[in-house]
């Protein structure tokens, strides 16, 4: 999961807005694929880990994976941009604490 987060950060780091990021189709698409990977990885975690009291909303991670995978052409670039800049750093910190 940390690898997927690192790739998303790398792919999006050179852009200054959601519109610029969306216009760079290859970077945007690669980032979305890594969001799918994040959601898929949640499914592979043990129940003990996902049921433990922590700040990670595993349901939202899986839910966003489903949105990306099944509603690809309806993805809001601004929402993805906000997730990358606000939610992803928090998730990365939480995951690193778990490791």
C-alpha positions as CSV (number, residue, x, y, z in Angstrom):
1,X,0.0,0.0,0.0
2,X,2.9,2.3,0.8
3,X,4.3,1.7,-2.7
4,X,1.0,2.7,-4.3
5,X,0.9,5.9,-2.2
6,X,4.5,6.7,-3.2
7,X,3.7,6.2,-6.9
8,X,0.6,8.4,-6.7
9,X,2.6,11.1,-5.0
10,X,5.4,10.8,-7.6
11,X,2.9,10.9,-10.5
12,X,1.1,13.9,-9.2
13,X,3.9,16.0,-7.7
14,X,4.8,18.1,-10.7
15,X,1.2,19.5,-11.2
16,X,-0.2,22.6,-9.5
17,X,-3.9,22.0,-10.1
18,X,-6.4,19.3,-10.6
19,X,-7.0,20.5,-14.2
20,X,-3.3,20.3,-15.1
21,X,-3.2,16.8,-13.5
22,X,-6.2,15.7,-15.5
23,X,-4.7,17.0,-18.7
24,X,-1.7,14.8,-18.1
25,X,-3.7,11.7,-18.9
26,X,-0.8,9.2,-18.4
27,X,0.0,10.5,-14.9
28,X,-3.7,10.8,-14.0
29,X,-4.5,7.3,-15.2
30,X,-1.5,5.8,-13.5
31,X,-2.5,7.4,-10.2
32,X,-6.1,6.1,-10.5
33,X,-4.7,2.7,-11.1
34,X,-2.8,2.9,-7.9
35,X,-5.9,4.0,-6.1
36,X,-7.4,0.7,-7.4
37,X,-4.4,-1.2,-6.1
38,X,-4.9,0.5,-2.7
39,X,-8.5,-0.7,-2.5
40,X,-7.5,-4.2,-3.7
41,X,-4.8,-4.4,-1.0
42,X,-7.4,-3.6,1.7
43,X,-9.2,-6.8,0.7
44,X,-6.0,-8.8,1.3
45,X,-5.5,-7.5,4.9
46,X,-6.5,-9.7,7.8
47,X,-9.7,-9.0,9.6
48,X,-7.7,-8.6,12.8
49,X,-5.9,-5.7,11.2
50,X,-8.9,-4.0,9.6
51,X,-11.1,-4.5,12.7
52,X,-8.4,-3.0,15.1
53,X,-9.1,0.4,16.5
54,X,-7.3,2.8,14.3
55,X,-7.9,6.0,12.3
56,X,-8.0,4.3,8.9
57,X,-11.4,4.2,7.2
58,X,-10.9,1.0,5.2
59,X,-14.4,1.2,3.9
60,X,-13.7,4.5,2.2
61,X,-10.6,3.2,0.6
62,X,-12.4,0.2,-0.8
63,X,-15.3,2.5,-1.8
64,X,-13.1,4.9,-3.7
65,X,-11.5,1.9,-5.5
66,X,-15.0,0.8,-6.6
67,X,-15.8,4.3,-7.9
68,X,-12.5,4.4,-9.9
69,X,-13.0,0.9,-11.2
70,X,-16.6,1.2,-12.1
71,X,-17.2,4.8,-12.9
72,X,-14.0,5.7,-14.5
73,X,-15.3,8.3,-16.9
74,X,-17.2,10.0,-14.1
75,X,-14.2,10.6,-11.9
76,X,-14.0,14.1,-10.6
77,X,-10.4,15.3,-11.0
78,X,-10.8,17.9,-8.2
79,X,-11.9,15.1,-5.8
80,X,-8.9,13.0,-6.7
81,X,-6.7,16.1,-6.3
82,X,-8.1,16.7,-2.8
83,X,-7.7,13.1,-1.8
84,X,-4.0,13.1,-2.9
85,X,-3.2,16.3,-1.0
86,X,-5.3,15.8,2.1
87,X,-6.2,12.2,2.7
88,X,-3.3,10.4,1.2
89,X,-0.6,12.0,3.5
90,X,-2.7,11.0,6.6
91,X,-3.1,7.5,5.3
92,X,0.6,7.2,4.6
93,X,1.4,8.3,8.2
94,X,-1.1,5.8,9.7
95,X,0.2,2.9,7.6
96,X,3.8,3.7,8.6
97,X,2.7,3.6,12.2
98,X,1.3,0.1,11.7
99,X,4.4,-1.2,10.0
